[in-house]
Amino acid sequence: MQKPLAYRMRPKNIEEVVGQAHLVGPGKIIRRMVDAKMLSSMILYGPPGTGKTSIASAIAGSTHYAFRILNAATDSKKDLQVVAEEAKMSGTVILLLDEVHRLDKTKQDFLLPHLESGRIILIGATTENPYITINPAIRSRAQIFEVFPLNETDIQQAIQKALAEPTIGLGDLPVTLDEEALLHLSRATNGDLRSALNGLELAAKSTPKNERGVIHLTLPIIEECVQRKSLTHDKDGDAHYDVISAFQKSIRGSDVDAALHYLARLVEAGDLAIICRRLLVIAYEDIGLANPSAASRTVNAVLAAEKIGFPEARIPLAQAVIDLCLCPKSNSAITAIDLALADIHAGKAGDVPNHLRDSHYQGAKQLNRGIGYLYPHQSELGWVKQQYLPDKLKQARYYLPKQTGKYEQALAFRATQLDEWKRKN
C-alpha cells in the first residue's frame, strides 16, 4: 500500500523544508546547527501539520544520522532501549519523540543520560506549551523552538511541487488544479500543510478523468475534499479582502451584528492569522485612546485564540469583536503620528535644540550640549516651560484629542491645561 502524499513529500534535507524560515532559513539557528554539525536536543512546539516531523526528518537527512520516530504516550521504555542500543553501535541517533509532553518519569529517567552523552539527539514534538507541560529535567537539556502555521505562499509552493513530482508526488497523474481551487486549498487548511496535501491527494485520486483524459480539480471538488466551503470564488482574492475591509469598517462603525457576520465568514475560511492581525490593528487604529484598555484585552484575546486554535478560537475572537464594536472610537493617535511623519517627509525635521542634546560624554559642555536643560521633576507642577521641538517646528501641533471616551477626555483636559501654562509662563 502506497504511503500518503504528505508522508512521501517529507523533506530529505534542510533546504527542502517548507516554511519556518525563522528556524531553518540561511543563518538561522537550526540551519547553523546542521551546517556546523553541532546538533543539540530540541523541542519543537506548534499546531499540527506545521512541519515538526519534517524538520526532524530534514535534520537527519542533512546530517546522515540514523533517524527513529517514537511516541512518548504509546511507545514503551523497551522501544527507547532499542534506540539507545542502536546509538551505541552507530554513534548518534536522532530520535523524534512525538507527544513529548506525555513522557512519563520512567522513560524520562532512562532517556536523560543518553541525552547528556549526546548519543541520542532528541527532537521532541508537541502541540502543548512546553514551558507548562514538559518536565524541567527534559526542558533544561533541550532548546525550545516554536513553529508556526504556514502561510498561503508556503502551502501553494508545496502543492505545486507535489503536483510536479513524478515519483513521490502526483506528477505521474494528469492533474490540473484551478487557481481558485489552489487558493482555497492554501487558505482553508489554516496553515496545516499535511491537511492540504491529504485533501489534494484525495481529490486527485477520487476524481475521474474528463473527456480529454485529464483529472481537472475545481473549487467544488477541493471544497468537498477538505470539507470546508469557500467564501470567495474570485481567483484574485478580491472578495476575500473585501470581507476583511468590511470587517474593520463594521467594527469602526460600531455595528456588532455586521462585525460578527464578517468574523464568521473569516472563521469559516480558516483565516486565524488574518483575523488576529486585523483585530490588533483595529484596537489601536480605531478605538485607540478612547479606550486604551481595550487594546490590552484584544491582545489577550488574540493570544488565547492563537494558543487554542480553531474551532474554540472563535470564542475569544467574538468577545474581542463585541468589545471593540461597543467601545468609543478615536483615531487621534494614528492621525497624530501621520501628521508628524508628513513633516518629516517634507524635510521639516530641523536640529534638536542644544539643551535637549546628550551631555553624557567628555567635552559635551564645551559643545554647549545639554546646557540650560530644565528638569521637570524639580518643579511642584512636574512641568517647566521650555522648547522641545526643533526651531523649524516649534509651533507644530500633531495630537488633536477627541472627546469620545473618558480616558481621552482626561488627556484633552491635560493638554488644554498645559497650553494655558505655556501661555502664562
C-alpha positions as CSV (number, residue, x, y, z in Angstrom):
1,M,0.0,0.0,0.0
2,Q,1.4,3.4,-1.0
3,K,2.1,5.8,1.8
4,P,0.1,9.1,2.0
5,L,1.3,12.0,-0.1
6,A,2.1,14.1,3.0
7,Y,4.5,11.3,4.1
8,R,6.1,10.9,0.7
9,M,6.7,14.7,0.4
10,R,8.6,15.0,3.7
11,P,11.9,16.9,3.1
12,K,15.0,14.9,2.7
13,N,17.3,17.7,3.7
14,I,17.1,21.1,5.4
15,E,16.8,23.0,2.1
16,E,13.5,21.3,1.3
17,V,11.7,22.3,4.5
18,V,8.6,24.3,3.7
19,G,8.2,27.5,5.8
20,Q,9.7,28.0,9.3
21,A,12.3,30.3,7.8
22,H,13.0,31.7,11.3
23,L,14.5,28.4,12.2
24,V,15.8,26.8,9.0
25,G,16.5,29.7,6.8
26,P,20.0,30.8,5.9
27,G,21.9,31.9,9.0
28,K,19.1,30.8,11.4
29,I,19.6,28.6,14.4
30,I,18.7,25.1,13.2
31,R,20.4,25.7,9.8
32,R,23.5,26.7,11.7
33,M,23.4,23.6,13.8
34,V,23.1,21.4,10.7
35,D,25.8,23.3,8.7
36,A,28.2,23.1,11.7
37,K,27.2,19.5,12.5
38,M,26.7,20.6,16.1
39,L,23.2,19.3,16.9
40,S,21.7,19.6,20.3
41,S,18.4,18.2,21.6
42,M,15.4,20.4,20.9
43,I,11.7,20.7,21.5
44,L,9.5,21.9,18.6
45,Y,6.1,23.1,19.5
46,G,3.2,24.4,17.5
47,P,-0.1,23.4,15.7
48,P,-0.4,20.1,13.8
49,G,0.8,19.9,10.2
50,T,3.3,22.8,10.6
51,G,6.5,20.9,10.0
52,K,7.7,19.5,13.3
53,T,8.3,16.0,11.9
54,S,9.5,17.4,8.6
55,I,12.2,19.4,10.3
56,A,13.4,16.4,12.3
57,S,13.4,14.3,9.1
58,A,15.3,17.0,7.3
59,I,17.9,17.3,10.0
60,A,18.5,13.6,9.9
61,G,18.8,13.7,6.1
62,S,21.2,16.6,6.1
63,T,23.5,15.1,8.7
64,H,23.1,11.4,7.7
65,Y,22.5,10.3,11.2
66,A,20.1,7.4,11.9
67,F,16.5,8.6,12.4
68,R,13.9,7.0,14.5
69,I,10.4,8.1,15.4
70,L,8.6,7.1,18.7
71,N,5.6,8.3,20.5
72,A,6.0,9.3,24.2
73,A,2.5,8.2,25.1
74,T,2.2,4.8,23.2
75,D,5.8,3.5,22.9
76,S,7.4,1.8,25.8
77,K,10.7,2.0,27.7
78,K,11.8,-1.1,25.7
79,D,11.4,0.9,22.5
80,L,13.7,3.5,23.9
81,Q,16.2,0.9,24.8
82,V,16.3,-0.3,21.2
83,V,17.1,3.2,20.1
84,A,19.8,3.5,22.8
85,E,21.4,0.3,21.7
86,E,21.4,1.5,18.1
87,A,23.1,4.7,19.3
88,K,25.8,2.7,21.0
89,M,26.5,0.9,17.7
90,S,26.3,3.8,15.3
91,G,27.4,6.7,17.5
92,T,24.4,9.0,17.2
93,V,20.7,8.6,16.6
94,I,18.2,11.4,16.0
95,L,15.0,10.5,17.9
96,L,11.8,12.3,17.1
97,L,9.6,11.8,20.1
98,D,6.1,12.8,19.3
99,E,3.8,14.0,22.1
100,V,6.9,14.6,24.2
101,H,4.8,16.3,26.9
102,R,3.4,12.9,27.8
103,L,6.8,11.4,28.6
104,D,6.4,9.6,32.0
105,K,9.1,9.6,34.7
106,T,10.4,6.1,34.0
107,K,11.0,6.8,30.3
108,Q,12.4,10.2,31.2
109,D,14.9,8.8,33.7
110,F,16.1,6.3,31.1
111,L,16.5,8.9,28.4
112,L,18.3,11.6,30.4
113,P,21.8,10.0,30.5
114,H,21.7,9.3,26.7
115,L,20.8,13.0,26.1
116,E,23.7,14.0,28.4
117,S,26.2,11.9,26.5
118,G,24.9,13.1,23.1
119,R,24.3,9.6,21.8
120,I,20.7,10.4,21.3
121,I,19.7,13.8,19.8
122,L,16.1,14.3,21.0
123,I,13.7,16.2,18.9
124,G,10.6,16.4,20.9
125,A,7.4,17.4,19.1
126,T,4.3,18.7,20.9
127,T,1.3,20.9,20.3
128,E,1.3,21.9,24.0
129,N,3.3,24.8,25.6
130,P,6.5,23.1,26.7
131,Y,7.1,25.6,29.5
132,I,4.0,24.4,31.1
133,T,3.7,20.7,30.2
134,I,7.2,19.4,29.9
135,N,9.3,18.3,32.8
136,P,12.1,20.8,33.7
137,A,14.7,18.0,33.6
138,I,14.0,17.4,29.9
139,R,13.4,21.1,29.2
140,S,16.7,22.1,30.6
141,R,18.5,19.7,28.2
142,A,16.8,20.9,25.1
143,Q,16.5,24.1,23.2
144,I,12.8,25.1,22.7
145,F,11.7,26.4,19.3
146,E,8.2,27.4,18.3
147,V,6.8,26.6,14.8
148,F,4.0,28.5,13.2
149,P,1.2,27.8,10.8
150,L,2.4,28.0,7.2
151,N,1.3,31.0,5.2
152,E,-0.6,30.7,1.9
153,T,2.5,31.1,-0.3
154,D,4.3,28.3,1.5
155,I,1.4,25.9,1.1
156,Q,0.9,26.8,-2.5
157,Q,4.6,26.2,-3.3
158,A,4.3,22.8,-1.6
159,I,1.2,21.9,-3.5
160,Q,2.8,22.9,-6.9
161,K,5.8,20.8,-6.0
162,A,3.6,17.8,-5.1
163,L,1.8,18.2,-8.5
164,A,5.1,18.2,-10.4
165,E,7.0,15.5,-8.6
166,P,6.6,12.3,-10.7
167,T,7.9,9.8,-8.1
168,I,7.0,10.9,-4.6
169,G,4.2,13.4,-5.7
170,L,1.3,13.3,-8.1
171,G,3.4,14.2,-11.2
172,D,2.6,10.8,-12.8
173,L,-1.1,11.7,-12.9
174,P,-2.6,14.1,-15.5
175,V,-3.8,16.6,-12.8
176,T,-4.8,20.2,-13.4
177,L,-5.8,22.4,-10.4
178,D,-7.8,25.6,-11.0
179,E,-6.2,28.7,-9.5
180,E,-9.2,29.4,-7.2
181,A,-9.1,25.8,-6.0
182,L,-5.4,26.2,-5.2
183,L,-6.2,29.4,-3.3
184,H,-8.9,27.8,-1.3
185,L,-6.7,24.7,-0.5
186,S,-4.0,27.0,0.8
187,R,-6.4,29.0,3.0
188,A,-9.0,26.5,4.2
189,T,-6.4,24.2,5.9
190,N,-5.4,27.0,8.2
191,G,-1.6,26.7,7.8
192,D,-1.7,22.9,8.1
193,L,0.3,21.5,5.1
194,R,-0.5,17.9,6.0
195,S,-4.2,18.6,5.6
196,A,-3.6,20.5,2.4
197,L,-1.7,17.6,0.9
198,N,-4.1,15.0,2.1
199,G,-7.0,17.0,0.6
200,L,-5.1,17.3,-2.7
201,E,-4.4,13.6,-2.9
202,L,-8.0,12.6,-2.1
203,A,-9.2,15.0,-4.8
204,A,-6.7,13.7,-7.4
205,K,-7.4,10.0,-6.8
206,S,-11.1,10.2,-6.4
207,T,-11.9,12.4,-9.4
208,P,-12.4,10.6,-12.7
209,K,-10.6,11.8,-15.9
210,N,-12.6,14.1,-18.2
211,E,-13.1,13.5,-21.9
212,R,-9.6,14.8,-22.6
213,G,-8.1,12.3,-20.1
214,V,-7.3,15.0,-17.5
215,I,-8.1,15.0,-13.8
216,H,-9.4,18.5,-13.5
217,L,-9.7,19.7,-9.9
218,T,-12.1,22.5,-9.5
219,L,-13.1,24.6,-6.4
220,P,-16.2,22.5,-5.6
221,I,-14.1,19.3,-5.7
222,I,-11.5,20.8,-3.3
223,E,-14.2,22.1,-1.0
224,E,-15.6,18.6,-0.8
225,C,-12.2,17.0,-0.1
226,V,-11.2,19.4,2.6
227,Q,-14.7,19.7,4.0
228,R,-14.7,23.5,4.1
229,K,-16.7,25.7,1.8
230,S,-15.0,28.6,0.1
231,L,-16.5,32.0,0.8
232,T,-14.8,33.7,-2.2
233,H,-14.7,32.4,-5.7
234,D,-12.7,35.1,-7.5
235,K,-9.3,33.9,-8.4
236,D,-7.6,37.2,-7.5
237,G,-8.9,37.0,-3.9
238,D,-10.6,40.5,-4.2
239,A,-13.8,39.3,-2.4
240,H,-11.6,37.8,0.4
241,Y,-10.1,41.2,1.0
242,D,-13.5,42.9,0.7
243,V,-14.6,40.8,3.7
244,I,-11.6,41.9,5.7
245,S,-12.3,45.5,4.8
246,A,-16.0,45.2,5.7
247,F,-15.0,43.5,9.0
248,Q,-12.9,46.5,10.1
249,K,-15.3,49.1,8.9
250,S,-18.2,47.4,10.7
251,I,-16.2,47.5,14.0
252,R,-15.3,51.1,13.3
253,G,-18.9,51.9,12.7
254,S,-20.0,50.1,16.0
255,D,-22.3,47.6,14.2
256,V,-21.9,44.5,16.3
257,D,-24.1,42.2,14.2
258,A,-22.3,43.1,10.9
259,A,-18.9,42.7,12.5
260,L,-19.8,39.2,13.9
261,H,-21.2,38.3,10.4
262,Y,-17.9,39.1,8.7
263,L,-15.9,37.5,11.6
264,A,-18.0,34.3,11.0
265,R,-17.0,34.4,7.3
266,L,-13.3,34.7,8.1
267,V,-13.6,32.0,10.8
268,E,-15.3,29.7,8.2
269,A,-12.4,30.4,5.8
270,G,-9.9,29.5,8.5
271,D,-8.1,32.8,8.4
272,L,-7.0,32.9,12.1
273,A,-3.8,34.8,11.4
274,I,-5.6,37.5,9.3
275,I,-8.3,37.9,11.9
276,C,-5.8,38.3,14.8
277,R,-3.7,40.8,12.9
278,R,-6.7,42.8,11.9
279,L,-8.2,42.9,15.4
280,L,-4.9,44.3,16.8
281,V,-4.8,47.0,14.1
282,I,-8.4,47.9,14.8
283,A,-7.8,48.1,18.6
284,Y,-5.1,50.7,18.1
285,E,-6.2,52.5,14.9
286,D,-10.0,52.8,15.6
287,I,-10.5,52.6,19.3
288,G,-7.1,54.0,20.3
289,L,-7.0,56.5,23.2
290,A,-10.8,56.5,23.6
291,N,-10.4,53.2,25.5
292,P,-6.7,52.1,25.7
293,S,-7.5,49.1,27.9
294,A,-9.5,47.6,25.0
295,A,-6.1,47.1,23.2
296,S,-4.8,45.1,26.1
297,R,-7.9,43.0,26.2
298,T,-7.6,42.4,22.4
299,V,-4.0,41.3,22.8
300,N,-5.1,38.8,25.4
301,A,-7.9,37.5,23.2
302,V,-5.6,37.1,20.2
303,L,-3.0,35.2,22.3
304,A,-5.7,32.9,23.6
305,A,-7.1,32.3,20.1
306,E,-3.6,31.5,18.7
307,K,-2.9,29.1,21.5
308,I,-6.1,27.1,21.3
309,G,-6.7,27.3,17.6
310,F,-10.0,26.7,15.8
311,P,-12.8,25.8,16.5
312,E,-12.5,27.2,20.0
313,A,-10.6,30.3,18.9
314,R,-13.9,31.7,17.7
315,I,-14.9,32.4,21.3
316,P,-12.2,34.9,22.4
317,L,-12.3,36.4,18.9
318,A,-16.0,37.0,19.2
319,Q,-15.5,38.5,22.6
320,A,-12.9,40.9,21.3
321,V,-15.1,41.9,18.3
322,I,-18.1,42.7,20.5
323,D,-15.9,44.7,22.9
324,L,-14.2,46.7,20.2
325,C,-17.6,47.4,18.5
326,L,-19.1,48.9,21.6
327,C,-16.1,50.9,22.7
328,P,-15.9,54.6,22.0
329,K,-13.8,55.3,19.0
330,S,-10.8,57.6,18.4
331,N,-8.2,57.8,15.6
332,S,-6.3,60.6,17.2
333,A,-3.1,58.5,17.7
334,I,-2.8,57.4,14.0
335,T,-3.7,60.9,12.9
336,A,-1.0,62.4,15.2
337,I,1.8,60.2,14.0
338,D,0.8,60.6,10.4
339,L,0.9,64.4,10.7
340,A,4.4,64.1,12.3
341,L,5.6,61.8,9.5
342,A,4.2,64.2,6.9
343,D,6.5,66.9,8.3
344,I,9.5,64.5,8.3
345,H,8.8,63.5,4.7
346,A,8.5,67.2,3.8
347,G,12.1,67.8,5.1
348,K,11.0,69.7,8.2
349,A,13.0,67.8,10.8
350,G,15.4,70.5,12.0
351,D,18.1,70.3,14.6
352,V,17.5,69.0,18.1
353,P,17.7,72.0,20.5
354,N,21.1,72.2,22.2
355,H,19.6,72.0,25.7
356,L,18.0,68.6,24.8
357,R,21.1,67.0,23.3
358,D,23.0,64.2,25.0
359,S,25.5,65.5,27.5
360,H,26.8,62.2,28.9
361,Y,30.3,62.3,27.4
362,Q,33.5,64.2,27.9
363,G,33.6,67.5,26.1
364,A,29.8,67.9,25.9
365,K,29.9,71.1,27.9
366,Q,32.4,72.7,25.6
367,L,30.0,72.0,22.7
368,N,27.1,73.5,24.7
369,R,25.3,70.2,24.8
370,G,22.6,69.9,27.5
371,I,23.4,73.4,28.9
372,G,20.2,75.0,30.2
373,Y,18.1,71.9,30.3
374,L,15.3,72.3,33.0
375,Y,14.4,69.1,34.9
376,P,10.6,68.9,35.2
377,H,10.6,66.8,38.3
378,Q,12.2,69.6,40.3
379,S,9.0,71.7,39.8
380,E,6.0,71.3,42.0
381,L,3.8,71.1,38.9
382,G,6.0,68.4,37.4
383,W,6.3,70.7,34.4
384,V,8.5,73.6,33.3
385,K,8.3,75.7,30.2
386,Q,11.0,75.0,27.7
387,Q,11.2,74.3,24.0
388,Y,11.3,70.7,22.9
389,L,10.6,70.8,19.2
390,P,13.3,72.0,16.7
391,D,13.1,75.7,15.7
392,K,11.5,74.8,12.3
393,L,8.6,73.1,14.0
394,K,8.2,74.9,17.4
395,Q,4.6,75.8,16.6
396,A,3.6,72.4,15.2
397,R,0.6,70.6,16.7
398,Y,0.1,67.0,15.9
399,Y,-2.0,65.5,18.7
400,L,-5.6,66.7,18.5
401,P,-7.5,64.9,21.3
402,K,-11.1,63.8,20.8
403,Q,-13.9,63.7,23.4
404,T,-15.2,60.2,22.6
405,G,-14.1,58.4,25.8
406,K,-13.3,59.2,29.4
407,Y,-9.7,58.4,29.1
408,E,-9.1,60.8,26.1
409,Q,-11.3,63.4,27.7
410,A,-8.8,63.4,30.6
411,L,-6.0,63.6,28.1
412,A,-7.7,66.5,26.3
413,F,-8.2,68.3,29.7
414,R,-4.5,67.8,30.5
415,A,-3.4,69.1,27.0
416,T,-5.6,72.2,27.5
417,Q,-4.1,72.8,30.9
418,L,-0.6,72.6,29.6
419,D,-1.4,75.0,26.8
420,E,-2.7,77.5,29.4
421,W,0.5,77.1,31.5
422,K,2.6,77.8,28.3
423,R,0.7,81.0,27.6
424,K,1.0,82.2,31.2
425,N,4.7,81.5,31.7
